[in-house]
């Protein structure tokens, strides 16, 4: 299921799930800033995660003011998805790392051959 989504989308979803797991009360602006994305992009991602049943939104009364704070919680399916996404992203990153190592090795060989 998760392997059909593009890596960029998977990586963003994983980062969102990880941040929310660490701090469910973090506001959307803070989340977007820490992710290096816009609030609108974050809202789209949160909407898709909610649509997949990976997040649950709860309202908590805030003692500082009368507005309610939104608490984002990972559902059991969200926790499973976080593990699945972590594995998928890690597998791709390791493959990229191996490809980079091979490219670096080839460049070093080429550079050593050119200097002789």
C-alpha atoms as one frame of an Amber mdcrd trajectory, in Angstrom:
protein
   0.000   0.000   0.000   2.590   2.605   1.016   5.124   1.604  -1.650   2.889
   3.019  -4.429   3.141   6.581  -3.119   6.070   8.723  -4.247   9.050   8.910
  -1.913   8.567  12.629  -1.265   4.992  12.055  -0.081   5.999   9.057   2.033
   8.843  11.006   3.607   6.600  13.983   4.434   3.959  11.700   5.940   6.591
   9.936   8.014   8.007  13.226   9.298   4.511  14.472  10.178   3.666  11.241
  12.023   6.955  11.360  13.928   6.516  14.997  14.983   2.914  14.454  16.048
   3.908  11.354  18.003   6.548  13.422  19.833   4.320  16.460  20.473   0.580
  16.084  19.771  -0.174  19.667  20.879   2.185  21.359  18.400   0.352  23.938
  16.301   0.196  23.860  12.508   2.615  26.779  12.061   5.201  25.149  14.300
   4.747  21.816  12.541   5.111  23.429   9.110   8.207  25.362  10.209   9.878
  22.234  11.606   9.031  20.319   8.435  10.280  23.104   6.165   6.976  23.318
   4.325   3.992  25.624   4.055   0.987  25.467   6.355  -1.200  24.644   3.333
   0.976  21.657   2.388   0.850  20.487   5.988  -2.948  20.836   6.064  -3.227
  18.717   2.905  -0.960  16.080   4.441  -2.909  16.105   7.721  -6.136  15.754
   5.750  -4.844  12.739   3.870  -3.519  11.144   7.082  -6.890  11.743   8.729
  -8.668  10.310   5.674  -6.580   7.145   5.918  -7.523   6.824   9.587  -3.979
   7.384  10.837  -4.764  10.490  12.925  -7.440  11.447  15.376  -8.162  15.054
  16.302  -9.280  15.970  19.822 -10.058  19.402  21.260  -8.670  20.329  24.634
  -9.639  23.421  26.593  -6.719  25.792  26.926  -6.271  27.418  30.348  -4.514
  30.480  28.848  -7.488  31.576  26.795 -10.979  30.482  25.897 -10.014  28.962
  22.550  -9.641  25.239  22.356  -6.350  23.634  21.443  -6.294  20.814  18.944
  -4.521  17.642  19.921  -3.493  15.304  17.120  -3.109  11.676  18.128  -1.886
   8.700  16.162  -4.404   5.899  15.900  -3.276   2.245  16.132  -3.374   2.186
  12.320  -1.253   5.349  12.337   1.346   3.716  14.553   1.497   0.729  12.204
   1.754   3.059   9.211   4.580   4.962  10.894   6.551   1.723  11.260   5.749
   0.699   7.674   6.740   4.115   6.289   9.932   4.077   8.359  10.905   0.750
   6.832  10.071   1.877   3.281  11.950   5.170   3.578  14.915   3.483   5.268
  15.089   0.855   2.516  15.117   3.546  -0.190  17.662   5.677   1.664  19.974
   2.672   2.095  19.706   1.916  -1.632  20.543   5.563  -2.404  23.502   5.352
  -0.031  24.846   2.241  -1.771  24.459   3.899  -5.173  26.326   6.975  -3.915
  29.119   4.809  -2.508  29.501   3.069  -5.872  29.538   6.427  -7.689  32.134
   7.850  -5.290  34.288   4.773  -5.729  34.091   5.089  -9.515  34.992   8.793
  -9.357  37.943   8.098  -7.057  39.179   5.391  -9.436  38.771   7.745 -12.381
  40.571  10.565 -10.560  43.435   8.277  -9.529  43.784   7.003 -13.101  43.810
  10.524 -14.530  46.554  11.706 -12.170  48.958   8.942 -13.145
